[in-house]
Amino acid sequence: MPWPEPVTLRAAGATLEPLAPRHHDDLVEAVKDGELWNLWYTAIPEPGKMSAEIDRRLSLQKAGSMLPFAVIDAAGGKAVGMTTYMNIDAANRRVEIGSTWYRKSTQRTAINTQCKLVLLTHAFEALGCIAVEFRTHFFNQQSRRGIERLGAKLDGILRSHQVAPNGTLRDTCVYSIVAAEWPTVKAHLTFQLSKPRD
């Protein structure tokens, strides 16, 4: 039996559904909002490569290393991005939350925090994870600030960790939340989501 098993997770403003080919058209529309594939420091598929990206994520799911989700906006009922549990380490009960992107109009809304809260809650409270990781490019300042706002701590920087699609070398910032920190992080995120947004 796979760990973790596919599951639908519900947040206040969005639903995380197991990724499926039926999400393709919404995701193509979403990625065009902001032409996200042009961000050099992250890997977001071009519209014409969305089908291949869905297939890639689903094949990693079959291999047991990823559990991909489509993020469905509760207001519009359409997929506005993707997120995953990845680099799954079942033996050590660790997952990474990553390969996440949202259409530009959804960025800086409460949806990302809501989704991270339900993913973290499921990881720690249903799956019994001992730690949850986040990784991002050293130069992806928006992502780094977002991860730090969640309450994750920087474990370190993997220098020259990967070759990016444009041939540059990626320094990867590795963050984590460990099980002992989860009650405090959960209280923090719940409080942040209860505050009125500007």
N, CA and C atoms as a LAMMPS dump frame, in Angstrom:
ITEM: TIMESTEP
0
ITEM: NUMBER OF ATOMS
594
ITEM: BOX BOUNDS ff ff ff
-5.0000000000000000e+02 5.0000000000000000e+02
-5.0000000000000000e+02 5.0000000000000000e+02
-5.0000000000000000e+02 5.0000000000000000e+02
ITEM: ATOMS id mol type element x y z
1 1 1 N 0.849 -1.192 0
2 1 2 C 0 0 0
3 1 3 C 0.887 1.247 0
4 2 1 N 0.576 2.219 -0.887
5 2 2 C 1.431 3.408 -0.96
6 2 3 C 1.319 4.275 0.293
7 3 1 N 2.394 4.962 0.597
8 3 2 C 2.407 5.931 1.705
9 3 3 C 3.044 7.195 1.18
10 4 1 N 2.34 8.315 1.234
11 4 2 C 0.937 8.46 1.623
12 4 3 C -0.003 8.08 0.474
13 5 1 N -1.216 7.689 0.835
14 5 2 C -2.22 7.349 -0.174
15 5 3 C -2.86 8.618 -0.727
16 6 1 N -3.331 8.581 -1.983
17 6 2 C -4.045 9.733 -2.539
18 6 3 C -5.237 10.108 -1.656
19 7 1 N -5.43 11.416 -1.481
20 7 2 C -6.469 11.914 -0.584
21 7 3 C -6.883 13.296 -1.074
22 8 1 N -8.136 13.646 -0.82
23 8 2 C -8.613 15.008 -1.086
24 8 3 C -8.57 15.774 0.223
25 9 1 N -7.947 16.948 0.211
26 9 2 C -7.811 17.777 1.407
27 9 3 C -8.554 19.083 1.185
28 10 1 N -9.315 19.506 2.197
29 10 2 C -10.125 20.719 2.054
30 10 3 C -9.616 21.822 2.967
31 11 1 N -9.339 22.982 2.364
32 11 2 C -8.963 24.183 3.097
33 11 3 C -10.13 25.16 3.021
34 12 1 N -10.009 26.282 3.707
35 12 2 C -11.105 27.252 3.737
36 12 3 C -11.432 27.782 2.347
37 13 1 N -10.417 28.089 1.554
38 13 2 C -10.668 28.707 0.251
39 13 3 C -10.33 27.838 -0.938
40 14 1 N -9.933 26.593 -0.691
41 14 2 C -9.506 25.733 -1.792
42 14 3 C -9.621 24.266 -1.403
43 15 1 N -9.661 23.43 -2.423
44 15 2 C -9.617 21.983 -2.234
45 15 3 C -8.4 21.452 -2.963
46 16 1 N -7.663 20.569 -2.326
47 16 2 C -6.536 19.9 -2.963
48 16 3 C -7.029 18.535 -3.413
49 17 1 N -7.138 18.366 -4.731
50 17 2 C -7.6 17.107 -5.307
51 17 3 C -6.399 16.351 -5.864
52 18 1 N -6.424 15.009 -5.794
53 18 2 C -5.363 14.268 -6.478
54 18 3 C -5.285 14.698 -7.946
55 19 1 N -4.084 15.036 -8.387
56 19 2 C -3.88 15.513 -9.756
57 19 3 C -4.349 14.467 -10.757
58 20 1 N -5.042 14.927 -11.821
59 20 2 C -5.548 14.026 -12.859
60 20 3 C -5.52 14.764 -14.202
61 21 1 N -5.535 14.025 -15.307
62 21 2 C -5.547 14.667 -16.628
63 21 3 C -6.706 15.648 -16.814
64 22 1 N -7.799 15.46 -16.119
65 22 2 C -8.949 16.363 -16.276
66 22 3 C -8.64 17.797 -15.828
67 23 1 N -7.561 17.996 -15.064
68 23 2 C -7.184 19.342 -14.601
69 23 3 C -6.392 20.119 -15.665
70 24 1 N -6.051 19.468 -16.775
71 24 2 C -5.149 20.04 -17.773
72 24 3 C -5.556 21.443 -18.229
73 25 1 N -6.793 21.597 -18.704
74 25 2 C -7.186 22.876 -19.31
75 25 3 C -7.148 24.022 -18.302
76 26 1 N -7.617 23.765 -17.083
77 26 2 C -7.561 24.79 -16.034
78 26 3 C -6.118 25.185 -15.745
79 27 1 N -5.228 24.201 -15.699
80 27 2 C -3.83 24.485 -15.372
81 27 3 C -3.132 25.246 -16.495
82 28 1 N -3.495 24.962 -17.746
83 28 2 C -2.952 25.725 -18.868
84 28 3 C -3.391 27.184 -18.744
85 29 1 N -4.661 27.395 -18.451
86 29 2 C -5.167 28.758 -18.259
87 29 3 C -4.445 29.431 -17.085
88 30 1 N -4.236 28.67 -16.012
89 30 2 C -3.601 29.226 -14.814
90 30 3 C -2.163 29.649 -15.074
91 31 1 N -1.406 28.824 -15.788
92 31 2 C 0.014 29.122 -15.994
93 31 3 C 0.207 30.324 -16.917
94 32 1 N -0.798 30.599 -17.757
95 32 2 C -0.723 31.773 -18.638
96 32 3 C -0.889 33.076 -17.859
97 33 1 N -1.511 33.005 -16.678
98 33 2 C -1.696 34.185 -15.829
99 33 3 C -0.355 34.522 -15.185
100 34 1 N 0.355 35.444 -15.805
101 34 2 C 1.68 35.827 -15.315
102 34 3 C 2.824 35.195 -16.094
103 35 1 N 2.507 34.37 -17.122
104 35 2 C 3.533 33.683 -17.912
105 35 3 C 4.608 33.091 -16.994
106 36 1 N 4.143 32.24 -16.079
107 36 2 C 4.995 31.755 -14.987
108 36 3 C 6.206 30.961 -15.464
109 37 1 N 6.14 30.371 -16.648
110 37 2 C 7.258 29.564 -17.146
111 37 3 C 8.487 30.416 -17.444
112 38 1 N 8.328 31.737 -17.486
113 38 2 C 9.46 32.623 -17.765
114 38 3 C 10.308 32.925 -16.524
115 39 1 N 9.889 32.483 -15.335
116 39 2 C 10.685 32.7 -14.12
117 39 3 C 11.906 31.775 -14.184
118 40 1 N 13.09 32.337 -14.334
119 40 2 C 14.288 31.538 -14.579
120 40 3 C 14.706 30.671 -13.402
121 41 1 N 14.313 31.053 -12.171
122 41 2 C 14.792 30.358 -10.97
123 41 3 C 13.847 29.27 -10.479
124 42 1 N 12.847 28.933 -11.282
125 42 2 C 11.94 27.86 -10.899
126 42 3 C 11.518 27.107 -12.153
127 43 1 N 10.98 25.915 -12.001
128 43 2 C 10.602 25.093 -13.152
129 43 3 C 9.086 24.948 -13.197
130 44 1 N 8.447 25.818 -13.977
131 44 2 C 6.994 25.787 -14.145
132 44 3 C 6.73 25.523 -15.625
133 45 1 N 5.838 24.57 -15.946
134 45 2 C 5.685 24.176 -17.347
135 45 3 C 5.064 25.263 -18.223
136 46 1 N 5.504 25.287 -19.47
137 46 2 C 4.853 26.125 -20.475
138 46 3 C 3.482 25.522 -20.78
139 47 1 N 2.555 26.326 -21.32
140 47 2 C 1.219 25.793 -21.614
141 47 3 C 1.248 24.517 -22.458
142 48 1 N 2.1 24.486 -23.483
143 48 2 C 2.158 23.325 -24.367
144 48 3 C 2.783 22.086 -23.742
145 49 1 N 3.39 22.251 -22.58
146 49 2 C 4.046 21.116 -21.911
147 49 3 C 3.299 20.676 -20.648
148 50 1 N 2.079 21.209 -20.444
149 50 2 C 1.327 20.881 -19.229
150 50 3 C 0.952 19.403 -19.172
151 51 1 N 0.556 18.842 -20.303
152 51 2 C 0.177 17.428 -20.322
153 51 3 C 1.365 16.554 -19.911
154 52 1 N 2.545 16.878 -20.434
155 52 2 C 3.759 16.128 -20.081
156 52 3 C 4.082 16.285 -18.593
157 53 1 N 3.836 17.484 -18.046
158 53 2 C 4.111 17.711 -16.625
159 53 3 C 3.147 16.91 -15.751
160 54 1 N 1.878 16.862 -16.144
161 54 2 C 0.911 16.046 -15.398
162 54 3 C 1.34 14.585 -15.452
163 55 1 N 1.715 14.103 -16.641
164 55 2 C 2.172 12.712 -16.786
165 55 3 C 3.41 12.444 -15.943
166 56 1 N 4.349 13.407 -15.922
167 56 2 C 5.587 13.243 -15.137
168 56 3 C 5.263 13.084 -13.658
169 57 1 N 4.388 13.948 -13.16
170 57 2 C 4.037 13.876 -11.737
171 57 3 C 3.295 12.584 -11.414
172 58 1 N 2.419 12.151 -12.304
173 58 2 C 1.675 10.911 -12.057
174 58 3 C 2.589 9.693 -12.129
175 59 1 N 3.618 9.733 -12.974
176 59 2 C 4.561 8.606 -13.013
177 59 3 C 5.404 8.566 -11.745
178 60 1 N 5.752 9.74 -11.196
179 60 2 C 6.462 9.766 -9.914
180 60 3 C 5.56 9.259 -8.788
181 61 1 N 4.255 9.516 -8.901
182 61 2 C 3.325 8.966 -7.916
183 61 3 C 3.323 7.438 -7.985
184 62 1 N 3.288 6.891 -9.207
185 62 2 C 3.307 5.429 -9.363
186 62 3 C 4.58 4.83 -8.78
187 63 1 N 5.678 5.586 -8.888
188 63 2 C 6.969 5.103 -8.366
189 63 3 C 7.073 5.259 -6.848
190 64 1 N 6.093 5.957 -6.234
191 64 2 C 6.076 6.097 -4.778
192 64 3 C 6.859 7.268 -4.236
193 65 1 N 7.315 8.186 -5.128
194 65 2 C 8.138 9.296 -4.632
195 65 3 C 7.399 10.629 -4.593
196 66 1 N 6.147 10.678 -5.106
197 66 2 C 5.415 11.936 -5.137
198 66 3 C 3.92 11.662 -4.989
199 67 1 N 3.216 12.606 -4.352
200 67 2 C 1.753 12.603 -4.324
201 67 3 C 1.314 13.994 -4.775
202 68 1 N 0.94 14.137 -6.069
203 68 2 C 0.622 15.459 -6.603
204 68 3 C -0.846 15.843 -6.43
205 69 1 N -1.072 17.142 -6.267
206 69 2 C -2.417 17.693 -6.113
207 69 3 C -2.639 18.826 -7.106
208 70 1 N -3.892 18.983 -7.546
209 70 2 C -4.345 20.205 -8.201
210 70 3 C -5.028 21.039 -7.132
211 71 1 N -4.73 22.338 -7.113
212 71 2 C -5.34 23.252 -6.142
213 71 3 C -6.561 23.882 -6.808
214 72 1 N -7.744 23.587 -6.271
215 72 2 C -9.005 24.06 -6.841
216 72 3 C -9.509 25.227 -6.001
217 73 1 N -9.661 26.37 -6.62
218 73 2 C -10.163 27.57 -5.937
219 73 3 C -11.646 27.362 -5.61
220 74 1 N -11.995 27.515 -4.335
221 74 2 C -13.378 27.297 -3.911
222 74 3 C -14.331 28.285 -4.569
223 75 1 N -13.871 29.51 -4.803
224 75 2 C -14.743 30.544 -5.372
225 75 3 C -15.09 30.241 -6.825
226 76 1 N -14.098 29.879 -7.624
227 76 2 C -14.342 29.67 -9.054
228 76 3 C -14.501 28.227 -9.472
229 77 1 N -14.068 27.293 -8.596
230 77 2 C -14.173 25.875 -8.916
231 77 3 C -13.172 25.383 -9.942
232 78 1 N -12.153 26.205 -10.242
233 78 2 C -11.152 25.826 -11.233
234 78 3 C -9.796 25.598 -10.575
235 79 1 N -8.968 24.78 -11.227
236 79 2 C -7.598 24.571 -10.758
237 79 3 C -6.797 25.851 -10.976
238 80 1 N -6.133 26.32 -9.926
239 80 2 C -5.34 27.557 -9.999
240 80 3 C -3.852 27.293 -9.793
241 81 1 N -3.48 26.024 -9.638
242 81 2 C -2.081 25.686 -9.448
243 81 3 C -1.913 24.231 -9.052
244 82 1 N -0.677 23.891 -8.7
245 82 2 C -0.321 22.529 -8.304
246 82 3 C 0.534 22.589 -7.044
247 83 1 N 0.506 21.506 -6.293
248 83 2 C 1.43 21.321 -5.18
249 83 3 C 1.615 19.822 -4.985
250 84 1 N 2.632 19.421 -4.224
251 84 2 C 2.873 17.983 -4.041
252 84 3 C 3.487 17.694 -2.672
253 85 1 N 3.295 16.442 -2.269
254 85 2 C 4.217 15.805 -1.341
255 85 3 C 5.246 15.143 -2.256
256 86 1 N 6.53 15.41 -2.044
257 86 2 C 7.558 14.845 -2.915
258 86 3 C 8.749 14.361 -2.099
259 87 1 N 9.691 13.728 -2.797
260 87 2 C 10.849 13.119 -2.107
261 87 3 C 10.371 12.333 -0.883
262 88 1 N 9.323 11.538 -1.115
263 88 2 C 8.691 10.783 -0.029
264 88 3 C 9.664 9.742 0.506
265 89 1 N 9.836 9.735 1.815
266 89 2 C 10.703 8.775 2.507
267 89 3 C 9.829 8.055 3.537
268 90 1 N 9.144 7.004 3.072
269 90 2 C 8.181 6.301 3.929
270 90 3 C 8.858 5.673 5.146
271 91 1 N 10.058 5.12 4.958
272 91 2 C 10.744 4.445 6.061
273 91 3 C 11.027 5.397 7.213
274 92 1 N 11.321 6.657 6.878
275 92 2 C 11.633 7.645 7.913
276 92 3 C 10.502 8.645 8.144
277 93 1 N 9.34 8.387 7.524
278 93 2 C 8.145 9.228 7.704
279 93 3 C 8.471 10.711 7.496
280 94 1 N 9.07 10.993 6.338
281 94 2 C 9.403 12.369 5.954
282 94 3 C 8.844 12.639 4.564
283 95 1 N 8.349 13.849 4.358
284 95 2 C 7.944 14.296 3.03
285 95 3 C 8.454 15.715 2.834
286 96 1 N 8.552 16.093 1.578
287 96 2 C 8.802 17.489 1.235
288 96 3 C 7.538 18.028 0.59
289 97 1 N 7.142 19.237 0.951
290 97 2 C 6.057 19.926 0.256
291 97 3 C 6.721 20.83 -0.769
292 98 1 N 6.427 20.588 -2.053
293 98 2 C 7.108 21.374 -3.074
294 98 3 C 6.495 21.222 -4.446
295 99 1 N 7.265 21.637 -5.471
296 99 2 C 6.776 21.704 -6.847
297 99 3 C 5.433 22.434 -6.879
298 100 1 N 5.38 23.53 -6.108
299 100 2 C 4.147 24.307 -5.947
300 100 3 C 4.19 25.556 -6.811
301 101 1 N 3.123 25.812 -7.494
302 101 2 C 2.963 27.089 -8.198
303 101 3 C 1.484 27.447 -8.253
304 102 1 N 1.217 28.743 -8.314
305 102 2 C -0.146 29.272 -8.407
306 102 3 C -0.198 30.333 -9.491
307 103 1 N -1.346 30.461 -10.136
308 103 2 C -1.528 31.541 -11.105
309 103 3 C -1.28 32.875 -10.426
310 104 1 N -0.827 33.854 -11.177
311 104 2 C -0.398 35.126 -10.586
312 104 3 C -1.503 35.77 -9.753
313 105 1 N -2.759 35.718 -10.234
314 105 2 C -3.856 36.373 -9.508
315 105 3 C -4.173 35.694 -8.18
316 106 1 N -3.686 34.467 -7.976
317 106 2 C -3.899 33.746 -6.712
318 106 3 C -2.75 33.977 -5.739
319 107 1 N -1.576 34.352 -6.274
320 107 2 C -0.418 34.593 -5.41
321 107 3 C -0.717 35.75 -4.46
322 108 1 N -0.178 35.684 -3.269
323 108 2 C -0.356 36.699 -2.222
324 108 3 C -1.795 36.771 -1.693
325 109 1 N -2.577 35.708 -1.971
326 109 2 C -3.886 35.577 -1.319
327 109 3 C -3.709 34.564 -0.187
328 110 1 N -4.787 34.281 0.527
329 110 2 C -4.709 33.339 1.654
330 110 3 C -4.602 31.887 1.199
331 111 1 N -4.824 31.616 -0.087
332 111 2 C -4.906 30.218 -0.538
333 111 3 C -3.625 29.436 -0.256
334 112 1 N -2.464 30.009 -0.521
335 112 2 C -1.221 29.269 -0.285
336 112 3 C -1.088 28.887 1.188
337 113 1 N -1.33 29.823 2.089
338 113 2 C -1.223 29.516 3.521
339 113 3 C -2.247 28.468 3.924
340 114 1 N -3.473 28.583 3.41
341 114 2 C -4.507 27.59 3.716
342 114 3 C -4.095 26.196 3.241
343 115 1 N -3.539 26.132 2.032
344 115 2 C -3.113 24.835 1.495
345 115 3 C -1.949 24.259 2.289
346 116 1 N -0.993 25.115 2.651
347 116 2 C 0.132 24.627 3.451
348 116 3 C -0.361 24.118 4.807
349 117 1 N -1.336 24.798 5.388
350 117 2 C -1.872 24.364 6.688
351 117 3 C -2.496 22.975 6.577
352 118 1 N -3.313 22.725 5.545
353 118 2 C -3.94 21.396 5.447
354 118 3 C -2.919 20.323 5.078
355 119 1 N -1.918 20.677 4.246
356 119 2 C -0.872 19.7 3.912
357 119 3 C -0.039 19.342 5.146
358 120 1 N 0.325 20.354 5.921
359 120 2 C 1.101 20.106 7.141
360 120 3 C 0.271 19.337 8.171
361 121 1 N -0.995 19.698 8.327
362 121 2 C -1.872 18.997 9.275
363 121 3 C -1.975 17.528 8.902
364 122 1 N -2.183 17.253 7.622
365 122 2 C -2.285 15.853 7.178
366 122 3 C -0.961 15.119 7.407
367 123 1 N 0.149 15.799 7.081
368 123 2 C 1.465 15.159 7.232
369 123 3 C 1.747 14.792 8.684
370 124 1 N 1.531 15.734 9.598
371 124 2 C 1.888 15.477 10.992
372 124 3 C 0.814 14.682 11.744
373 125 1 N -0.469 14.955 11.47
374 125 2 C -1.535 14.378 12.286
375 125 3 C -2.138 13.098 11.711
376 126 1 N -2.101 12.928 10.392
377 126 2 C -2.64 11.694 9.795
378 126 3 C -1.522 10.731 9.397
379 127 1 N -0.434 11.262 8.856
380 127 2 C 0.658 10.403 8.385
381 127 3 C 1.72 10.145 9.448
382 128 1 N 1.707 10.945 10.522
383 128 2 C 2.695 10.763 11.583
384 128 3 C 4.108 11.117 11.164
385 129 1 N 4.254 12.121 10.299
386 129 2 C 5.594 12.521 9.845
387 129 3 C 6.438 13.031 11.011
388 130 1 N 7.737 12.749 10.933
389 130 2 C 8.658 13.276 11.938
390 130 3 C 9.219 14.627 11.51
391 131 1 N 9.142 14.907 10.186
392 131 2 C 9.606 16.191 9.665
393 131 3 C 9.011 16.403 8.283
394 132 1 N 8.794 17.679 7.954
395 132 2 C 8.348 18.074 6.621
396 132 3 C 9.343 19.101 6.097
397 133 1 N 9.829 18.873 4.882
398 133 2 C 10.841 19.738 4.271
399 133 3 C 10.233 20.665 3.236
400 134 1 N 10.927 21.769 2.995
401 134 2 C 10.639 22.685 1.897
402 134 3 C 11.978 23.025 1.269
403 135 1 N 12.038 23.059 -0.051
404 135 2 C 13.279 23.42 -0.736
405 135 3 C 12.972 24.467 -1.79
406 136 1 N 13.888 25.4 -1.978
407 136 2 C 13.695 26.415 -3.008
408 136 3 C 15.044 26.96 -3.467
409 137 1 N 15.028 27.61 -4.601
410 137 2 C 16.23 28.224 -5.169
411 137 3 C 16.675 29.388 -4.279
412 138 1 N 17.965 29.524 -4.097
413 138 2 C 18.516 30.62 -3.296
414 138 3 C 17.975 31.971 -3.762
415 139 1 N 17.805 32.147 -5.068
416 139 2 C 17.356 33.438 -5.606
417 139 3 C 15.835 33.604 -5.64
418 140 1 N 15.089 32.589 -5.235
419 140 2 C 13.63 32.712 -5.232
420 140 3 C 13.204 33.349 -3.906
421 141 1 N 13.392 34.66 -3.827
422 141 2 C 13.149 35.375 -2.569
423 141 3 C 11.689 35.303 -2.134
424 142 1 N 10.758 35.348 -3.096
425 142 2 C 9.334 35.277 -2.751
426 142 3 C 9.023 33.941 -2.077
427 143 1 N 9.559 32.868 -2.627
428 143 2 C 9.339 31.538 -2.05
429 143 3 C 10.008 31.431 -0.678
430 144 1 N 11.238 31.918 -0.561
431 144 2 C 11.95 31.829 0.723
432 144 3 C 11.208 32.579 1.821
433 145 1 N 10.726 33.776 1.501
434 145 2 C 9.96 34.549 2.504
435 145 3 C 8.684 33.82 2.885
436 146 1 N 8.021 33.222 1.899
437 146 2 C 6.788 32.485 2.174
438 146 3 C 7.031 31.285 3.074
439 147 1 N 8.109 30.552 2.813
440 147 2 C 8.448 29.379 3.636
441 147 3 C 8.776 29.817 5.057
442 148 1 N 9.537 30.892 5.188
443 148 2 C 9.895 31.386 6.526
444 148 3 C 8.669 31.897 7.276
445 149 1 N 7.711 32.503 6.548
446 149 2 C 6.473 32.962 7.2
447 149 3 C 5.667 31.802 7.765
448 150 1 N 5.802 30.626 7.144
449 150 2 C 5.1 29.448 7.665
450 150 3 C 5.628 29.039 9.038
451 151 1 N 6.884 29.367 9.303
452 151 2 C 7.509 28.937 10.555
453 151 3 C 8.57 27.878 10.357
454 152 1 N 8.887 27.566 9.094
455 152 2 C 9.957 26.6 8.826
456 152 3 C 11.312 27.245 9.108
457 153 1 N 12.272 26.422 9.504
458 153 2 C 13.619 26.902 9.815
459 153 3 C 14.597 26.438 8.737
460 154 1 N 15.563 27.295 8.435
461 154 2 C 16.57 26.97 7.429
462 154 3 C 17.536 25.928 7.981
463 155 1 N 17.566 24.754 7.328
464 155 2 C 18.515 23.702 7.718
465 155 3 C 19.882 23.974 7.126
466 156 1 N 19.899 24.545 5.93
467 156 2 C 21.173 24.829 5.283
468 156 3 C 20.98 25.08 3.801
469 157 1 N 22.088 25.347 3.116
470 157 2 C 22.066 25.627 1.68
471 157 3 C 22.955 24.592 0.993
472 158 1 N 22.362 23.86 0.039
473 158 2 C 23.114 22.897 -0.758
474 158 3 C 23.704 23.66 -1.942
475 159 1 N 25.021 23.9 -1.903
476 159 2 C 25.679 24.719 -2.917
477 159 3 C 25.859 23.926 -4.201
478 160 1 N 25.647 24.588 -5.339
479 160 2 C 25.748 23.945 -6.659
480 160 3 C 25.033 22.595 -6.653
481 161 1 N 23.802 22.624 -6.197
482 161 2 C 23.037 21.4 -5.956
483 161 3 C 22.475 20.786 -7.231
484 162 1 N 22.025 21.641 -8.162
485 162 2 C 21.395 21.132 -9.378
486 162 3 C 21.737 22.052 -10.554
487 163 1 N 21.655 21.47 -11.752
488 163 2 C 21.793 22.259 -12.965
489 163 3 C 20.399 22.676 -13.401
490 164 1 N 20.158 23.979 -13.49
491 164 2 C 18.846 24.504 -13.882
492 164 3 C 18.648 24.341 -15.389
493 165 1 N 17.375 24.413 -15.844
494 165 2 C 17.114 24.266 -17.289
495 165 3 C 17.902 25.248 -18.158
496 166 1 N 18.232 26.425 -17.622
497 166 2 C 18.989 27.406 -18.425
498 166 3 C 20.505 27.209 -18.306
499 167 1 N 20.918 26.132 -17.633
500 167 2 C 22.339 25.812 -17.533
501 167 3 C 23.046 26.378 -16.318
502 168 1 N 22.376 27.251 -15.564
503 168 2 C 23.003 27.793 -14.356
504 168 3 C 22.95 26.765 -13.233
505 169 1 N 23.805 26.965 -12.241
506 169 2 C 23.816 26.068 -11.084
507 169 3 C 22.906 26.616 -9.998
508 170 1 N 22.098 25.742 -9.444
509 170 2 C 21.144 26.127 -8.402
510 170 3 C 21.713 25.83 -7.029
511 171 1 N 21.759 26.866 -6.182
512 171 2 C 21.981 26.664 -4.754
513 171 3 C 20.594 26.468 -4.143
514 172 1 N 20.387 25.344 -3.443
515 172 2 C 19.076 24.996 -2.906
516 172 3 C 19.022 25.265 -1.411
517 173 1 N 18.057 26.105 -0.992
518 173 2 C 17.822 26.359 0.43
519 173 3 C 16.883 25.287 0.961
520 174 1 N 17.305 24.583 2.001
521 174 2 C 16.511 23.505 2.591
522 174 3 C 15.974 23.972 3.936
523 175 1 N 14.658 23.929 4.064
524 175 2 C 13.964 24.304 5.301
525 175 3 C 13.213 23.091 5.829
526 176 1 N 12.878 23.111 7.117
527 176 2 C 12.023 22.04 7.641
528 176 3 C 11.226 22.514 8.852
529 177 1 N 10.166 21.774 9.093
530 177 2 C 9.399 21.847 10.339
531 177 3 C 9.443 20.439 10.901
532 178 1 N 9.826 20.285 12.167
533 178 2 C 9.872 18.963 12.789
534 178 3 C 8.635 18.788 13.673
535 179 1 N 8.334 17.533 13.979
536 179 2 C 7.08 17.204 14.67
537 179 3 C 6.907 17.975 15.975
538 180 1 N 7.994 18.147 16.723
539 180 2 C 7.897 18.844 18.011
540 180 3 C 7.494 20.299 17.842
541 181 1 N 7.776 20.879 16.669
542 181 2 C 7.44 22.283 16.41
543 181 3 C 6.016 22.454 15.881
544 182 1 N 5.402 21.36 15.433
545 182 2 C 4.137 21.456 14.734
546 182 3 C 3.04 22.158 15.547
547 183 1 N 2.814 21.861 16.83
548 183 2 C 1.733 22.568 17.541
549 183 3 C 1.9 24.087 17.519
550 184 1 N 3.131 24.567 17.668
551 184 2 C 3.379 26.014 17.647
552 184 3 C 3.179 26.579 16.247
553 185 1 N 3.688 25.878 15.235
554 185 2 C 3.522 26.329 13.853
555 185 3 C 2.038 26.345 13.485
556 186 1 N 1.294 25.323 13.907
557 186 2 C -0.147 25.26 13.61
558 186 3 C -0.874 26.445 14.239
559 187 1 N -0.545 26.757 15.496
560 187 2 C -1.172 27.904 16.166
561 187 3 C -0.846 29.196 15.423
562 188 1 N 0.402 29.33 14.97
563 188 2 C 0.838 30.515 14.232
564 188 3 C 0.062 30.67 12.922
565 189 1 N -0.041 29.58 12.149
566 189 2 C -0.726 29.646 10.86
567 189 3 C -2.216 29.906 11.037
568 190 1 N -2.814 29.271 12.027
569 190 2 C -4.235 29.481 12.297
570 190 3 C -4.5 30.935 12.666
571 191 1 N -3.596 31.504 13.47
572 191 2 C -3.726 32.919 13.847
573 191 3 C -3.568 33.821 12.628
574 192 1 N -2.564 33.529 11.784
575 192 2 C -2.341 34.35 10.586
576 192 3 C -3.573 34.338 9.683
577 193 1 N -4.207 33.186 9.544
578 193 2 C -5.376 33.079 8.671
579 193 3 C -6.62 33.734 9.27
580 194 1 N -6.619 33.92 10.603
581 194 2 C -7.794 34.539 11.243
582 194 3 C -7.75 36.047 11.184
583 195 1 N -6.558 36.616 10.873
584 195 2 C -6.432 38.073 10.832
585 195 3 C -7.048 38.615 9.541
586 196 1 N -7.653 39.812 9.609
587 196 2 C -8.15 40.403 8.361
588 196 3 C -6.98 40.698 7.426
589 197 1 N -7.186 40.443 6.117
590 197 2 C -6.123 40.715 5.132
591 197 3 C -6.257 42.135 4.619
592 198 1 N -5.101 42.76 4.36
593 198 2 C -5.108 44.136 3.831
594 198 3 C -5.667 44.168 2.42
